[in-house]
Amino acid sequence: MTAFQKKLRLTDDALERIALAVQDAEKNTDGEIVVAVAKESSRYSFWELLASVVCSVLIFAALLPVADSIFDLCARLFWIVPSWYVPAFYGISSFAMIAILFSLANIPIIDRLVVPRFVRTACVTGSAFRLFAESGLHDTVSHSGILIYISVLERQVRIIADSGINKKISQDMWNLLADDLTAGLGEKKYEAAIVGTVQKCGELLAQHFPAQKTEGNELPNSLILLESAGWN
């Protein structure tokens, strides 16, 4: 079991149960359901670096009034204090602070603070639609594929339905299911929340797309774990 699975409390047995839930949900429908969990939907390096530089500039500005004190400290530490010691102290401190803050910005809770919400929302939506295309959901026979996409760092969920489904079921219904899934994930009931959402999607698909196909399952049922930040 990977570290990402442990964080999500999804054992290998839990992944198997989710796959079985997808299989059961598809028994009575021509629809296809794919479930994916991503560690994060983007690297956000630009925003992390920007936040680090801004914080470093603020710290630099806060240290300017105490330049004399820094010079006095250097005088106590060294026999001779060249004029460039203080500027060097400020330069080295600034670069060191940027490096430290950039490292800290990779901590999820800090990432969520420094990356604007609209950026996180756009990245999750874009990644979900890209995975929808890459997974083959857009190419099912009846255009009745559904992607349940969970992005952990951003704590956001997307449920994307293909064109055939959207003609019969409004996006508002998928948004309600996404909200319920988000609430379950927030309570750390990962497996139960995912299985419950899969079952609800299966019920909707069975109602509007009853099983008529004879070619069997078009897509794998196993949950997709996107552990690498660079998957997209």
Salt bridges, closest charged atoms under 4 A:
ASP24 OD1 - LYS27 NZ 3.25
GLU32 OE2 - LYS213 NZ 3.00
GLU134 OE2 - ARG130 NE 2.65
ASP162 OD2 - HIS143 ND1 3.27
ASP180 OD2 - LYS200 NZ 3.81
GLU187 OE1 - LYS189 NZ 3.33
GLU191 OE2 - ARG17 NE 2.57
